Amino acid sequence: MPERTVSKETTAQQGLSALMGLIMAKSGCPQTGPHFKPMVRFRVPLATAEGTLYRAASLYLLAQYFVNEVGGEPDLKFEGLTKIYENL
């Protein structure tokens, strides 16, 4: 992203893992696409598990806000998010 530069001395395996996360999100896969494609814009390569959890939970909660706004029943227990990660 033009406003951000990320660098880290790491192994090739960790670098490729970060790249695979991006590819999976953008691949159009029915399991990853709908859930992770919105996260691509704010992706942080080589993020910690804690950082990824924070972004995933924040975006899921934002989605639940919009579900509520259109009259749906929001999932405030994060059961849907848990299921998304279980299905991976």
C-alpha atoms as one frame of an Amber mdcrd trajectory, in Angstrom:
protein
   0.000   0.000   0.000   1.375   3.437  -0.802   0.963   4.716   2.751   2.649
   1.728   4.387   5.834  -0.270   4.044   6.237  -3.590   5.835   9.539  -5.381
   6.160  10.895  -8.141   8.327  13.896 -10.434   8.359  12.304 -13.852   8.353
  12.339 -17.289   6.766  11.166 -18.033   3.249   8.433 -20.209   4.778   6.971
 -17.288   6.753   7.197 -15.015   3.720   5.427 -17.532   1.501   2.827 -18.110
   4.209   2.014 -14.379   4.211   1.714 -14.455   0.428  -0.531 -17.539   0.518
  -2.882 -15.741   2.921  -3.338 -12.999   0.362  -3.820 -15.460  -2.494  -6.411
 -17.427  -0.515  -8.411 -14.307   0.281  -8.479 -13.169  -3.351  -8.867 -16.617
  -4.952 -12.654 -16.705  -5.213 -12.799 -19.853  -3.094 -16.297 -20.209  -1.585
 -14.803 -20.852   1.872 -12.306 -17.996   1.996 -13.487 -15.427  -0.550 -16.668
 -14.085   1.034 -15.137 -13.908   4.500 -11.558 -12.806   3.904 -11.716 -10.735
   0.719 -12.950  -7.657   2.658  -9.899  -7.977   4.916  -7.446  -7.680   2.006
  -7.569  -3.861   1.938  -6.296  -3.675   5.517  -4.031  -6.735   5.370  -0.845
  -6.610   7.381   1.712  -9.034   5.925   3.543 -11.058   8.566   1.019  -9.985
  11.234   0.903 -11.742  14.570  -1.956 -14.104  15.378  -3.189 -11.507  17.882
  -3.262  -8.785  15.204  -5.089 -11.033  12.764  -7.650 -11.957  15.431  -8.201
  -8.272  16.180  -8.803  -7.414  12.510 -11.038 -10.438  11.894 -13.149  -9.794
  14.993 -13.417  -6.061  14.251 -14.567  -6.569  10.672 -16.963  -9.342  11.713
 -18.494  -7.087  14.349 -18.826  -4.278  11.792 -20.629  -6.693   9.454 -22.982
  -7.620  12.300 -23.765  -3.938  12.798 -24.940  -3.750   9.180 -26.925  -6.992
   9.574 -28.733  -5.322  12.482 -29.281  -2.120  10.470 -31.241  -3.997   7.791
 -33.372  -5.788  10.381 -31.402  -9.018  10.697 -30.333 -10.734  13.885 -26.686
  -9.838  14.621 -24.324 -12.549  15.850 -22.797 -10.893  18.900 -21.443 -14.190
  20.244 -19.136 -14.532  17.206 -20.469 -18.029  16.512 -20.368 -17.366  12.763
 -16.743 -16.228  12.930 -15.836 -19.345  14.884 -17.516 -21.482  12.226 -15.657
 -19.669   9.429 -12.302 -20.530  11.013 -13.382 -24.096  11.817 -14.286 -24.605
   8.140 -10.811 -23.544   7.034
